[in-house]
Amino acid sequence: MGHQLLAGKKGIIFGAMNEHSIAWKVAELCHEEGAQILLTNAPVAMRLGEIDALATKIGAQVVPADATSLEDLTKLLDAAEAQFGKIDFVLHSIGMSPNVRKNKAYTDLNYDYLQKTYDVSAVSFHKLMQLLYQRDLMNEWGSILALTYIAAQRTFGEYNDMAEAKALLESIGRSFGYHYGKKAHVRVNTISQSPTPTTAGTGVAGFDKMLTYGEKMSPLGNATAQECAAYCVMMFSDYTRKVTMQNLYHDGGFSSMGISEDLLNALN
Ligand SMILES: NC(=O)c1ccc[n+]([C@@H]2O[C@H](COP(=O)([O-])OP(=O)(O)OC[C@H]3O[C@@H](n4cnc5c(N)ncnc54)[C@H](O)[C@@H]3O)[C@@H](O)[C@H]2O)c1
């Protein structure tokens, strides 16, 4: 039953591919907290993934959309408006780098791939918000979130060009947060999540070691996808109305650490 923190609220959730996806857990918990959800993902991910099972479980409509396509996003928002009228929250949980997928080294990037990384993983956030903004589709005190990673601030060699994409994503969140706050009291934030074993996460080279490193470094341990879902619910709820233009670390304390005793001991 949850606490009904999102009773009466309506939201769009991008990026639930399979039960490991962070967006999957967010959608389940938002539903449990009383929200109505519209699910979306790229058409190819919908064919390969299991989104229909989630949709049935939470009684959600599914609308395919490539988040880089203004045409697809427009159709998605048409469907959302037809179902909900105005919307209270949106989760952007999308990331993809062709350079990572094709094992291109950071020092040997393909620049066409780099553009694609930016478009899918960061510019799509702007496209989505620009359409919402121009169509005035968010309710006052609505909440928009995107998921990011600390490689935007610090260098993690294997994260490749996704580091630049996340830096851009966070900047877009801040900049749009200003404009949307002024226009309609809508807040925009990014959540910087611990390494999490999902399809996108495990695609990064050395992921298992990153997971162990995060676990040993963070006093509270890595934050799980389920815990991320709880944080997203709080950020969509009315208890966080004046939090905006922030990059919020959800990482068990990792971002404030220099070195931990656990890690020092592991080096012995
Ligand atoms: N897993 C981690 O370690 C971790 C850590 C910090 C942040 N994140 C971020 O969390 C978000 C969700 O990733 P995840 O870990 O749940 O992995 P995931 O692979 O389950 O989700 C990524 C999603 O992006 C979608 N996507 C890719 N290209 C798209 C497009 N063109 N249009 C629409 N959707 C598209 C995929 O279909 C997939 O559903 C991403 O932004 C990721 O960078 C993940």
The ligand as a MOL file (V3000), in Angstrom:
LIG
                    3D

  0  0  0     0  0            999 V3000
M  V30 BEGIN CTAB
M  V30 COUNTS 44 48 0 0 0
M  V30 BEGIN ATOM
M  V30 1 N 23.4640 1.4070 -13.5250 0
M  V30 2 C 24.3030 2.2760 -12.9910 0
M  V30 3 O 25.3750 1.9260 -12.4710 0
M  V30 4 C 23.9500 3.7390 -13.0170 0
M  V30 5 C 24.5910 4.6180 -12.1090 0
M  V30 6 C 24.2810 5.9910 -12.1640 0
M  V30 7 C 23.3470 6.4340 -13.1060 0
M  V30 8 N 22.7460 5.5480 -13.9700 0 CHG=1
M  V30 9 C 21.8010 6.0670 -14.9660 0
M  V30 10 O 20.5250 5.5470 -14.7220 0
M  V30 11 C 19.7690 5.6400 -15.9310 0
M  V30 12 C 19.0510 4.3230 -16.1620 0
M  V30 13 O 19.9520 3.2870 -16.4590 0
M  V30 14 P 19.8680 1.8340 -15.8160 0
M  V30 15 O 21.0980 1.6360 -15.0330 0
M  V30 16 O 18.5530 1.6250 -15.1630 0 CHG=-1
M  V30 17 O 20.0220 0.8910 -17.0970 0
M  V30 18 P 18.9590 0.3390 -18.1790 0
M  V30 19 O 19.8070 -0.2260 -19.2650 0
M  V30 20 O 17.9700 -0.5390 -17.5470 0
M  V30 21 O 18.2130 1.6610 -18.6950 0
M  V30 22 C 18.6990 2.4930 -19.7230 0
M  V30 23 C 17.5010 2.8120 -20.5790 0
M  V30 24 O 17.7990 3.7840 -21.5950 0
M  V30 25 C 16.9270 3.4800 -22.6500 0
M  V30 26 N 17.2980 4.1330 -23.9040 0
M  V30 27 C 18.4610 4.0060 -24.5980 0
M  V30 28 N 18.4060 4.7210 -25.7380 0
M  V30 29 C 17.1660 5.3050 -25.7560 0
M  V30 30 C 16.4970 6.1680 -26.6670 0
M  V30 31 N 17.0840 6.5760 -27.8170 0
M  V30 32 N 15.2400 6.5770 -26.3840 0
M  V30 33 C 14.6240 6.1790 -25.2440 0
M  V30 34 N 15.2140 5.3690 -24.3320 0
M  V30 35 C 16.4620 4.9350 -24.6000 0
M  V30 36 C 17.0700 1.9590 -22.7530 0
M  V30 37 O 16.1020 1.3800 -23.5800 0
M  V30 38 C 16.9690 1.5580 -21.3080 0
M  V30 39 O 15.6360 1.3210 -20.9260 0
M  V30 40 C 20.7700 6.0200 -17.0240 0
M  V30 41 O 20.7210 7.4170 -17.2380 0
M  V30 42 C 22.0800 5.6430 -16.3960 0
M  V30 43 O 23.1790 6.3400 -16.9520 0
M  V30 44 C 23.0190 4.2260 -13.9180 0
M  V30 END ATOM
M  V30 BEGIN BOND
M  V30 1 1 1 2
M  V30 2 2 2 3
M  V30 3 1 2 4
M  V30 4 1 4 5
M  V30 5 2 4 44
M  V30 6 2 5 6
M  V30 7 1 6 7
M  V30 8 2 7 8
M  V30 9 1 8 9
M  V30 10 1 8 44
M  V30 11 1 9 10
M  V30 12 1 9 42
M  V30 13 1 10 11
M  V30 14 1 11 12
M  V30 15 1 11 40
M  V30 16 1 12 13
M  V30 17 1 13 14
M  V30 18 2 14 15
M  V30 19 1 14 16
M  V30 20 1 14 17
M  V30 21 1 17 18
M  V30 22 2 18 19
M  V30 23 1 18 20
M  V30 24 1 18 21
M  V30 25 1 21 22
M  V30 26 1 22 23
M  V30 27 1 23 24
M  V30 28 1 23 38
M  V30 29 1 24 25
M  V30 30 1 25 26
M  V30 31 1 25 36
M  V30 32 1 26 27
M  V30 33 1 26 35
M  V30 34 2 27 28
M  V30 35 1 28 29
M  V30 36 1 29 30
M  V30 37 2 29 35
M  V30 38 1 30 31
M  V30 39 2 30 32
M  V30 40 1 32 33
M  V30 41 2 33 34
M  V30 42 1 34 35
M  V30 43 1 36 37
M  V30 44 1 36 38
M  V30 45 1 38 39
M  V30 46 1 40 41
M  V30 47 1 40 42
M  V30 48 1 42 43
M  V30 END BOND
M  V30 END CTAB
M  END
